[in-house]
C-alpha cells in the first residue's frame, strides 16, 4: 500500500492510503472520475503494520482500494456498507473530531 501524510501549517493532518496497484490510475462512477495520484497517495510503499499504526492515530483519513478498506474495516474504523464504490474499487473517508 502507498501511504502519505499531508500536514498543514496549523498542525492538521490528512492520511492518504491506496492499494499499490491503483497508484496512477483513474476510477470512475458515472460522471465522477478520480485520479489516484502519486501526488496525493505518495510514492513510498508501506506494509499493513505501518498502515495500521498510522490509522490508529489519524483524525482525517482517505482510503482507496480493497485491501486498505478491508484493513480499516478489520480495525473497526469504518463499516463496509459506508464505502463509496468506483466500479469495483471501494473508497472511504474517516473524520474524527
C-alpha positions in Angstrom: 0.0 0.0 0.0 1.1 3.6 -0.6 0.9 5.9 2.4 1.3 9.7 2.5 0.7 12.0 5.4 -0.2 15.6 4.4 0.5 18.2 7.1 -0.9 21.7 7.2 0.9 24.6 8.8 -1.6 24.6 11.7 -0.8 21.0 12.5 -3.8 19.3 10.9 -3.1 16.0 9.0 -4.7 14.0 6.3 -3.5 10.4 5.9 -3.9 9.0 2.4 -3.6 5.3 1.7 -4.2 3.3 -1.5 -3.6 -0.2 -2.7 -0.4 -0.4 -4.6 -1.8 -1.4 -8.0 -4.2 1.5 -8.0 -1.5 4.2 -7.9 -1.6 6.5 -11.0 -4.8 5.0 -12.3 -8.3 6.5 -12.8 -11.5 5.2 -11.4 -15.0 6.3 -12.4 -18.5 6.4 -11.1 -20.9 7.9 -13.6 -19.7 11.4 -14.4 -17.2 11.5 -11.5 -13.7 10.4 -12.3 -10.8 10.4 -9.8 -7.1 10.0 -10.5 -5.4 8.0 -7.8 -2.3 10.1 -8.0 1.2 9.8 -6.6 0.9 13.4 -5.6 -1.9 12.6 -3.1 -1.1 9.0 -2.1 2.6 9.2 -2.2 5.4 7.1 -3.7 6.5 5.1 -0.6 5.3 1.6 -0.1 4.1 0.7 3.4 3.2 -2.7 4.9 0.0 -3.4 6.7 1.5 -3.0 10.2 2.7 0.5 9.4 -0.6 1.5 7.9 -2.5 0.2 11.0 -0.2 2.1 13.3 -0.7 5.4 11.4 -4.5 4.8 11.0 -4.9 4.3 14.8 -3.8 7.9 15.4 -5.2 9.6 12.4 -8.0 12.1 12.6 -8.6 12.5 8.8 -8.1 9.6 6.5 -8.7 8.9 2.8 -8.6 5.3 1.7 -8.8 3.8 -1.8 -8.7 0.1 -2.6 -9.9 -3.3 -1.5 -7.0 -4.2 0.8 -6.7 -0.9 2.7 -10.5 -0.7 3.1 -10.6 -4.3 4.4 -7.8 -3.3 6.9 -9.8 -0.3 8.1 -13.0 -2.5 8.5 -10.9 -5.0 10.4 -9.7 -2.3 12.7 -13.3 -1.1 13.4 -12.7 2.3 11.8 -15.4 2.0 9.1 -18.2 -0.3 8.0 -18.0 -1.8 4.6 -21.6 -0.6 3.9 -20.5 3.0 4.2 -17.9 2.8 1.4 -18.4 4.7 -1.9 -17.7 2.4 -4.8 -16.0 3.4 -8.0 -16.8 0.4 -10.1 -15.2 -2.4 -8.1 -12.8 -0.1 -6.1 -14.0 0.9 -2.6 -13.3 4.4 -1.3 -13.7 5.6 2.3 -13.0 8.6 4.4 -12.7 8.8 8.1 -13.0 12.0 10.2 -12.5 12.0 13.9 -13.4 15.1 15.9 
